[in-house]
Amino acid sequence: MFHIVLYQPEIPPNTGNIIRLCANTGMQLHLVKPLGFPLKDKQLIRAGLDYHEFASMTVHENWQDCCIDLAGQRMFAVTTKGKQRYDEVRYTAGDIFVFGSETRGLP
C-alpha cells in the first residue's frame, strides 16, 4: 500500500499513534534516526497499544539510507507550507508520505 516516513520523530505518543495507524491500514512505517526517544519508551508503547507486532516498521540510520531504501517511488512531503492540495493528487500504491520532526519539520 503506502509508506509513512517519520523524519527524526521527537514525541513518543505521536509515533505510537502512527504505529497503530500503520498496523490497521497495512502501511509500512519508516523511522529516520536520530529518534527523540528509545523504541521501548512507555508512552510509545502505550500509544501504539498492542499493535506493534502487527505493524511493519523499518528504522533507518539516516535520511540517505531511507531514500536509498525507498528509491523509485513517489515521495510527498506533508507540510503546512505546501502549495499542492493533498486531495487533488491521484495516489498510487507505493507512494510515500514524509512527516518531519514535530518541532523542526523537514530540513
N, C-alpha and C positions, 0 to 999 in steps of 0.2 A: 504494500500500500504506500504510505508516505513515511518520511523520516522527519523527526524533530531533532534539532541540534540546539543544545543549551551551551552557549559560549561562556565559560567561566562563571557558572551559577554561584550565587552567594547565600541564598536563603533556603535552608533545608525543606521547609514545608512546601515551597513553590515547586521544588524538584520532585518531592514526593507526590504532589498532585499530578504532575506531568507523567510520572511513572504509572500512576493509576489510569490516566487517560490513555497512555500507550498500551497498557495491558488490556483495556476494554475495547480498543479500536483496532488493534493489530499493527499499530505504527511502531517503527523502530526508533529507539531513543539513543542519541549520541551526546555524551558529556565531554566537553573540552576543558582540560586542566589549564591552570590550577582551579580546583574547586574550593569554595569558601567554607567547606565542612568535610568531615570524614563520611564515607559512604555508610558507616554504621551509626550515624547520628540518630538519636532517639526521635527528634522531630521529623526527620526524613522518613524514618520507618513508620511513624505514626500517621503521617500524611499519606503515605503510599499504602497504608493498611496492609492487607495480606496479598497485595498484587505483585510484589517484587518478583516472585517466581514465575509469573505469567508475562512479564514484560521482557522484551528483547532489548538489552542495553549494552552499548559499547562505550568504553572510556578511552578517549584519545589523549595522548601526552601533550599535544599542542594543536593549533589551528591547521598547520600544514599537513600533519598526519590525517586529520579529519578530512581535509579537502582531497587528499590522495585517495582515501578510502571511498569517498563518495563521488569521485571524478566521473564525468559523463552524464550527470543528472542535473536537472534544473534546480537552482537554488534561489529561494526567496528570503530576503531579509525582512523580518517582521519588525516594523518600527513605526513610531508616531510621526516620523518625519518624511515618510514616503509619499510619492505623488500618484502611484498606481493604486487604484482601488482593488482590494482583495476579492471583491465579489464580481469583478469583470474578467477574471482570469479563468481560462479553461485548464484546470489542474489535471495532471495525468499521474498514473501510478509511478512511484519512484521519486516524485517531487520532494524537495527538501525545504523545510521551514526553519530558519535560523533565528533564535532569540538571543540577544545579548545579555550580559550580566545586569542584574536588577538596578544597580546604582550607576553603572558606566555605559551601558548599552554595548554597541559593537564598535570596534576600532575603525 
